[in-house]
Amino acid sequence: MQKKTRIIVITSSVVAALLLIFLGIWYFFLRDNNTSSSNEVVNVSSVADIAGLNARLQNRYSGVVEPQETLEIKRDEERTVKEAFVQEGDKVEVGTPLFAYDTDEIDLKLSQAELDLEQLSNEISTLNSQIALLEKDKANASADEKLAYTTQIQTAQNDVKRAEYNQKSKTVEIEQIKKSLENSTVVSSIAGVVKTISESGVNMNGEATAYMTILATGDYRIKGKINEQNTWVISEGQPVMIRSRVDLEKTWTGMITLIDYDNKVSNENNYYYSSSGGEEQSSFYPFYIELDTSEDLILGQHVYIELSQEEAKTGIWIHSSYFVFEDSETFAWVMNSKEKLEKRKVKLGDYDESLEEYQVLEGLTKDEYIAWPEERLENGLTCVISGEEGGDGSGMADEMPAENNPEEMMPDEYNGEGMEVPPMDDAAANADAEIKESAESMTEGAQ
């Protein structure tokens, strides 16, 4: 009886020990994997960057100084340029000759048109003389012959009308040819610098382009570009600060006057991760800044564009699009300490209607990372920090992010068999040792 009881106790102890070991392994290694079975990754961004606390993503952009006016001169496709009087980089004033068309062909057209006009005049004179003679003969003709004279006179009169119409048309043609001769030399209508001269009339993409482009001198403006995912950060009428790249202490002020959504610019080196699992190209939109003064700026100079912070707000302010509003509660998708995504409840404070930003009171710190809400998001997705592999600090990365680079995605701990082996941290190792020691103690006590 005692032997049977002892066997039951030993068996129960072993089962209990195995259960504890299984629970320990599940807790430390399998708990996160049960949350999501998806192999997708999600990009997360720094709360500090999104809130503008680091003066990086939303606070600084690259810009270039350009003229307020650009003169594009298109070439007459029916004419040949005989000579160009300027070269790229030359300064021009109002009235400066730029190029001249070949006039030899136009001179021939003018001579021929004047000859045709003279022939028409002679034809009209001859017809009028014929009509006068027919009228005289008709008056002396018999009644039977008058009908024939009448028909001849009407025919001659119609020929005169036709010749007079052709005479007027030819006169207009001659005036146009003479005007072309007068405009054979094209002059500049603005003071500026010759930027480009296109002999072919097309750009590298085969698209029609201006023969000559002149950039006006005088007042300048700043041209910048912004990623399509960050366009909500700027708005027309928003004040900005321009900072020299050479001397960071030298600044100018201005205002965004135009965000050109009709002419987006593609950047071949900028990609982002798509929920479908592929790479998608990101586009940029140009925006323009009117300066309060352009003193000491140089045409073509590269500068920094910084969003002005006229009223510095304390705390963390995040755009409303980063939050999920469900009933009376608010959530954000946050990367946890295991670099997994979790849906976390947050508490919001004041709302800035002009910028559509909420103040975060609880639930987020500036050192954490959050994801833009998407329908595909779920707890447990692997997180990849956006811009972790570099960038120009302006929110417009020049290189492919790590999530699209197979070499950058390769984990440090890898067994070479196509399966990632999670390393055991110190806490997990200690807990595993304690569980095994406890199980052995229970077994020895039972014996």
Buried (B, 14 or more C-beta within 10 A) or exposed (E): EEEEEEEEBBEEBBEBBEEBBEEBBEEBEEEBEEBBEEEBBBBBBBBBBBBBBBBBBBBBBBBBBBBBBBBEBEBEEEBEBEEBBBEEEBEBEEEBBBBBBEBEEBEEBBEEBBEBBEBBBEBBEBBBEBBEEBEEBBEEBEEEEBEEBBEBBEBBBEBBEBBBEBBEEBEEBBEEBBEBBEEBBBBBBBBBBBBBBBEEEEEEEEEEBBBBBBBBBEEBBBBBBBBEEBBEBBEEEBBBBBBBEEEEEEEBEBBBEEBEEEEEEEBEEBBBBEEEEEBEEBBBBBBBBBBEEBEEBEBEBEBBBBBEEEEEBEEBBBBBEBBBEEEEEBBBBBBBEEBBBBBBEBEBEEEBEEBEBBBBEEBBEBEBBBBBBEEEBBBBBBBBBBBBBEBBBBBBBEBBBBBBEEEEEEEEEEEEEEEEEEEBEEEBEEBBEEBBEBBEEBBEEBE
